[in-house]
Amino acid sequence: MAQGTIIKVSGPLIVASGMADARMYDVVRVSNSHLVGEIIELRGDRASIQVYEETAGLGPGEPVYSTGAPLSVELGPGLIESIFDGIQRPLTAIRDIAGDRIKRGIDVPALDREKEWAFMPRVSVGDSVSGGDVLGVVQESVVVEHRIMVPHGVSGTVKFIHTGSAKVEDIVCTIAGDKGETHDINMIQRWPVRRGRPYREKLAPTSPMVTGQRVIDTFFPIASGGTAAVPGPFGSGKTVVQHQLAKWADTDIIVYVGCGERGNEMTDVLMEFPNLYDPRTGETLMKRTVLIANTSDMPVAAREASIYTGITIAEYYRDMGYKVAIMADSTSRWAEALREMSGRLEEMPGEEGYPAYLSSRIAEFYERAGVVKCTANKERYGSISAIGAVSPPGGDISEPVSQATLRIVKVFWRLSAPLAYARHFPAIDWLESYSLYLDSLSPWYTDNIAQDFNSLRLEAMSILQRESELDEIVRLVGIDALSWDDRLTMEVARSIREDYLHQNAFDETDTYTSLEKQYNMLRLILLYGQKGREALANGAQLSRVLSLPIRDDIARAKYLPEKELSIFEAYEQELNNQVAMLSEEGELNA
């Protein structure tokens, strides 16, 4: 174990001499308190170390010990339902040992070494296996089957396989290697957080990650295995959007990373998730969730580690064949940590003081998402969908973190402060947001929802854009200057905004909308616009078209239970009848 000596302390940055044998990104133990740190720069025999714990009281002359290993996470049964900090220390276990505040230098294993799991083998003695193959399973929670896999780089013939209860460090399989070596496998794998886990092939995403949020699923869908950014100013609803996605998204596993967020927000997450009803499983949401909490009062260096810790855990479950969603809230706090450490390293600053490598670091995170064919011998597919919140100062998305993120992600959900102040949630601006997955997902919507789903989306979006143009005229010369056709267009746009895009996250029915219901709702609104124009062409009065009784039913359609969707046929028939009566009146008046 290499040993050096502290020669400089600058906040979370420590400079140590005598570290010639160390390597970049090695984990070190700082001082006799054994604080956790990571080497981030080497110059001769001097190492710059970012320390993941409070450095108050440290001084020159104290020792630094290199472990010779990179920062890694423990992967195995016990991750689900756990709450970790940015370097995968189990916060619940630490509280039981040390109280409500994390003591410096405390060393608690990430996974419980004493808990026993019922290991059920999936291979037999004599079977040939290689990296990624499933040796056996344990029931990690009531909804998650944890698959114990052959570590990458190991292959050979099974010589022993365990059955029954076992702790995570117990040997559950022995593999005789191809070169005569023997591998004893337990239920823990360790993986460096900065290195992506291997896969056989990355595939193009072809199906959406259905979220139940109408503005997302209809207008700006994210693919299963895709990437999205949620930028917005303070109070615009970034955290609520991510909570909704965590609760309703069509995924098997949720990894939620609170990166530098306010302590009260993380407290809400930690208190709510164990009690949130999960509609997919009938259990609580925590039964398929891993939480990583790194609040703003924790050491700044750990913010960077928390992002890598979260994505590595997500990759582990992806390799089992699960669909995983990782929520990072927020990547702006992570970038601020990079900026602070870069400044202490005296690196040449880039735009607004951020390091020149900001874009590449953000890209490294999002590029680890995707749909992959796993390395196992049998056909197995998994995916990671990455959704990162961005908190630009003052809501200005021209700042470097937002721009670097937009160059990487394919979905942009722009949260609008005016919409939030108007109590329109989700406050996703339909004129500034976009999804680059629309073309690749269109065949899926056509085959699985309706032939005209994509055309309805285009029609609705054109109406909203037309409303924006007409608003300028109304502000200048008043609404009376518009033709009846344009005034009807504005009324249909208002119905799309208020009756369709506005969604109440706290209403039991409106909080989630299936794609089938979304299609029926949007089709009914647009049909009203089409029929209204027909009535106007036949001489009907605009006031009569705008006051049709069916409009009340259209407005209340969002509160219809999913099991009552057949009523949309009755609504459509009633709309046709009411418009036909108007057309007859118009023809008589003519």
N, C-alpha and C positions, 0 to 999 in steps of 0.2 A: 504494500500500500504506500503510494507516494505521499510524502509529507512536505508541506511548505510552511511559510510564515507570513502572517498578515503584515503588510507595509503601508496600507492605506484603507481607510473606511470612508465611503461617500454614500450615505444613506443605504439603500439596498445593494450597492455595488462595493465589493471587496476586491482589493488587489493583493495578491500573494506572490512572494518570490520562492525560488527553489522548486518550481513545478515543471521542470523540463521534461519529465516523463509523462506528464498528463496529456490528455487529448481533448479536443473540442467536444463540448456537450457532456463531458464526464460529470457525474454527480460527486460532490464533495461534502464533507462534514466540516463545518467551520467552528473553530474554538473548541474548548473542552465541553461546551454546552451541546455540541454536535448539531448545530443548525444546518438545515438542508440547503444546499446551493448547487449551482450548475455553471460550469465554465463556458463563457460566451466569447472570450477573446484570449489569444495567446500571443505574447511578444517575447521571444527568447525564453527565459525561464520564468517569466512573469505571467500570471494568469489573472484575468478579470473574471470575477465570479458574481453572478446575480443570486442573491440570497432570498429564499422564499419565506423567511421569518424575520421578525423584528431584530434589527442589528444594534439597538441602543445598548451602550455599555461595552461594545467591542472596541479593541484598540490594537495598535501595532505590537507585533511580537507574539501574538497568540497563534496557535498551530492551525493548519488546514490539512485535512486528510482526504486524499482522493480514493474513491471506491473503485476506480477503473472501469465503471459501467455507466452507460448513458441513462438519462432519466426514463424510467419505464413504469408501466402500470401492471398490476396483477389482474389477470383475466381468468375468471372461473365462477362457479356457483356462489351466489351471495351478492352479486352486483345489483340485481333487480331489487327495488325497494330501498336501496341504500342511498345515503346522503354523504357525499364526499366534498372535500375542499379541492382547490385547484391542483394539488399534487397527490390526490387520491388518498388523503388521510380520512378515515371514517369518522365523521363529526359526531354521530350518535355514540359510538364507542368511546371517543375521547371525552365527551361530556360525562359519561358514566365514571370515567377514571379521574378526570381533572376538573370537572365542574363546567361552568358556562363559558369560560374563556380558555382558548388553546394556550397551553404553556409552551414556552420555547424549548425546542429540542426533544419534544415528546415523540416517541416512536411506537406507533401502533400499526400492525399489519392491516392492509386494506380489506382482506377477506378474513372472516372468522375462522380461526384454526381449530376451534373445538366443536363447532357444529357438525353434526353428521347428516349425510345426504344418502338417500336410497339410490344407489347406482345400478342401473339396468343395462346390461351389455347389449350391443348391437352387432358384435363380431364374435367369432369362435376361434379357438386355438387352431392354428394352421392357415388362417386367412392371410392373404397378402394385403397390406395397407400402405398408404403413403400420406403425405401431408394434407390435412384438410378432411380426411375420412373420419366418419363418426365412429368412435369406439363404444360409446354408450351414452345414456341420457340420465339426467336427474330432473325431478320436477322442482324447478327453482321457485316458482310461485304457482298459484292455482291456475294461471293462464299461460305461463311460459315454461316450455320444455327446454332445458339447457342441454345442449349437445356437446359432449366432451370429444374434442377432435384431436387427431394426431398432429403434433406440432410441425410447423413447416420445416423442411429439411430432414425429416425423419421418414424412413420407409423400411419395409422388411416384412417379416412374418410374425404373426401373433404367437407368443409362446405361453403367455399367461393372461387371463382376463378375470377380473374380480366380479363378484355378484353380491349385492346386499349393501349394508350401511358402510360408509367410509367418510373420513375427513378429507379436506381438500389436499392435504399433504401426503395422504396414504397412496401407496402404489396401487393403481387400478388395472394396469396393463404392462406387460413386458414384451418388447418387440426385438426380435433378432434381426440386426441390420444386414444389408446385402454384403458387407465386407467382414462379417463375423462379429461386429460389435453388438453390444446389448444396450437397449434404451429402456429405462424404467420410467413410466409415464404416470404422473399424478394428475389431479384435476385443476392445477394452476398452470397458466402460461404467463410468461413475462414478455412484454413487447415494448421496444423503444417508442416513445410517443411521437417523435419527430419523423419516424419512418413509416410510410404507409404499408399496410399488410398486403401481401401479394394476392393476385387473382389470376384466373386463366385468361379471361377476355372481358373487356368493357364493351357494353352493348348500347345502342341508341335507345333512349326511352320511347315507349310507344303507347303507354297508358297513363291517365292522369292520377295524381294523388287526390282523391275526392275528399274535400274538406267539409262539405255541408254549408259553406259560406257562399252565398249566391254571387256576390260580386267577384269572388275568386274563381269558382268553378265555371261560371258562364263566360266571363269576360277575360280574366287573366289567370288561366289555369297553370298549375305547376305539375310537371310530369313526376311520376313515381321514379325517384332517382335523379331528380332535378335540383336546381339551386334557385334561391329567391332571396331578395333583400327587401326589408321593410324599413325604409327611412322615414323619419318624421320628427317634428319638434316635441318638446316636453308636453305631456298631457294629451297627445293625439291618439293614444290607444295602442302603442306598439306591443306592450306586454299583454293586453287583453287579446289582441289578435293571435299572439303566440300561444296563449292559454287555450283559445278556441281551437287552434290547429292541433295542439297536443291532445285535446279531449276528443276531437271528432275526426281527425285525419285518418285516412284508410291505411294505417301502418300497424305493425305488430309490436314494435318497441319504440319508446320515446326516450331520448337522452336530452335533458334540459340543462343547459349551461348558463348559470347566472354569472356573467363576467364583469365584475366591477360595478354591479348595480347597487342601488341604495339598499341598506339593510332591511328597511320596512317592506320593500317590494319582494325581496327574497323570503322574508318571513311569511308574506302572504302566500307565496308559492309553496313553501314548506308546510304551511298549515292547511292549505286548500287541497293540494293534490292527494293526500291520504284520505280525504273525505269526499272527493269528487266521484260521482257515479260514472262508471265507464260503460257507455251504451253498447260497445262492441262485445264486452265480456260479462256484463252484469256484476262485476266486482268494482273495487275502487281503482282509480287511475294508477295509483302507485304500484299495483300488481304487475305492471309492464313498463315501469319508468325507472330510470336512473337519474338522480339529481346531483349536479355539481354546483356547489354554492361558493362563490368567491366574491364577497361583498366589497364595497368601496373602501371600507376601513381595514381590510386585510392588506398585507404587503403587496406592493404594486407588481413586483416581479411575478407573483403567482398567477396574475391575470393571463399572461401569455401561456403559461403551462396549462391552465384550465381548458383552453380551446383545444389544445393537442390531446389532453387527457380524454375529453369528451369524444372527439372524432375517432380516437383509437378504440374506445369501448364500442362505439357505433360500428366500426369495421369488424370487430370481433363477432357481434351478433349478425352482421351481414353475412359473414362467412358461414354461419349456421344455416343460412337460407332464409333469413327474416327480412321483412321490409322495415327499415329503421328511419326514423325522422329525428334529426338533431336540431334543436333550437338554441341559437347563440344570442344571448341578450346581455350586453350588446357588443358588437365587434368594435365600436368606436372606443369603448373603454380599454379594449385590448390594444388598439392602435395607440392610445395615449400612454399605455405602459411601455410599448416599444419606443415611443418618442422620449419618454423619461430616461429609459436605460441607455438609449442612443446618445442623449445629451451628456449623461454621466461618463460614457465612454469617450466623449469628446470627438465623436464622428462628425463628418461634414453633414450639416442638416440639409434636407430637401425642402420641398414646399411646405410652408407653415411650420417648419421645425421638425416635421416627421422625417424618419430616416429614408435614405434613397431606396432601400429595399422594401418599403411598405407594400407596394403593389405585388411583389413576388411572394411576400408572406401571406397576404390575403388570398392570392391565387392558390398557394399550397394548401390552404384549408379547404377552399371550395372544390378544388380538383379531386379531393379524396371522396367526394360524393359520386353517385352514379349507379347504374345497373350493371351487375357483373355476373359472369359465369364463374362460380367458385372453383378452387383448385382441386376439389375432391374428384375421385375417379368417377363417381356417379354424377349424373346431370343435376346440378343444384344451382339455383339462382338467388341472388340477394340484391338489395338496393339500399342506398342511403340518400335521403332527401335532406338537403341542408338549407335551413332558413335562418338568416342572420338579421337581427335588428341593427339599424344604424341610427345613431343619435347626433346628427349634425348640429353644431352650435347655431342657435337661432333658426333652425330649420333650413339652413342654406345648403342645398345638396351640391353646390359647386365646390365644396371643400374637398380636400384630397381623399379622405377615407370613403366618402360616398362615390366619388368618381372612380377610384380604384376598384371598388366593389362592383359598380355598374359595368365595368369593362369585363368582368368575369361571369357574373350571374346572368341568367336568361329570363328571370321574372323580376319585375320592378313594381312593388306595391307602394305607391307614393301616398303617405298619410298627410292629410291636409288639416292644418289648424283651423281654417274657417269652417270646414265641415264638422270638426270636433266641437267647436264652440256653438255650432248650430244644433248640436246633439244628434248628428247624423253618424251612426256607427254601423259597420266598420267605416272609418273615415278615409277610405281609399279613394283617391281622386281618379275618376274614370277617364279624365282627359289627359292626364300626365302619366298614368301607369301603362305597363305593357307586358306582354308575355311572348317570348320568341318560340314557345312550344306549340303555338296554335296550329301551324301547318302540319306538324308531325302528329298531333293529337286529333286532328279533324276526322280522320278515318275511324278512330275509336268511337267518337261521339256519333258518327253516322251509323256505325254498325251496332252500337249498344244502346243508344238512347232514341234517336229519331233521325230520319233522312234529312229533315229540314232544320235540325238544331243549329248547324253552323250558319245557315242563311238567316235564321232568326237573330243570332248573335250580331251578325253584321248589320242587320236592319236596325236593331236597337241601338247599337253604337253610333250609327249614322244619325239617328234621331237625336241622341244626346249631343253630338257635335253640332248639329243644326240648331239645337236650342241655344248653345253657347253663342252662335253667330247672331241669332235673333235677339238674345239678351242685350247685345250692344245697341241694336236699333231701338229696343224698348226704352233703354236708359236715355237715349238721345231724344226721341220724339214721342214716346208713349206707346202703349199697346194698341191703341186705336188705329195706328198707322199700318198694322199688320193685316194681311188678308185673313179670311176665315180659315183657310187651309193651314196657314202658318200658326194661327192661334190654336188650332186643334193639335198641330205638331208639338207646340209647347205644353199643351195639356197632357198629351201622351208621354212626353219626356218627364213631366212632373210625376206621372203615375209610375214610370220606370224607376225614378229616383226614390220616391217615398214608399211605394207599395212593393217594390222588388229589391232595390239595392240596400235600402235601410233594413237592418236586421237586429233584433233585440237578443243579445247574448244571454239575458237573464230571464227570458220567457221560455217556458218548458217546451213549447211547440216550435216557436220561431228560431230558437237557437241553432237548430239543424234542419236543413232542407235537402232531401234526396234529389238526385239529378232528374228523376222522373217528375217530381213536383216542380222543380225549377223550370223544366221544359213547359209544363202545362201552364204555370203562372205567366211566363214570358209570352207564350203563344196567345193567351187570352188578352193580355194588355195590347199586343200588337194587332190582334184581330179587331179589337175595339177601334183602334186608329184607322184600320182599313175600312171597316164598315161605316165609321163616322164620315169618312171622305165620300163614300158612296152616297150616304144620305145627303150630305151637303151638295153633291153634284145633282141630286134629284130635287133640290129646292128646299130642303129642311133648314130650319133656323139653327144657328150655332148654339144658342142658349139651350135649345132642346137636346142637341147632341151631347152637350157637356153635362146635362142634368139627368141623363138616363139612369133609372133605378139600378141597373146592373153594375154601375160603377161602385156602389157600396159593397157588392159581393166581390168585385175585383180587389178592392182595398183590403178586405178581410180574408182573402184567400191564403195569405201567409200564415194565418192561424189555424188553417185546416189540418187536422191530424193526417199523418201519412196513410192511414188505413181508409181514408175517405176521399181518395183522389178521383174516384169515379164521378164525383159531383161536378168535376170540370166539364164533363159532357153536357150536363144540364145547364151549366152557366153559359156554355157556347150556344146552346139552343135558345136560351132566353135572350142572349145578346142578338141573335139573328132575328128573333121575333120582334124585339123592341125597335131595332133599326128598320125592319120592314114596315112597321107602323109609321115611323117617322117619314120614310120615303113616300108612303101613300099620302100622308098629310101634305108633304111638299108638292107632290104632283097635283093634288086637288087645289092647293093655293095658287099654283102656277096657272 
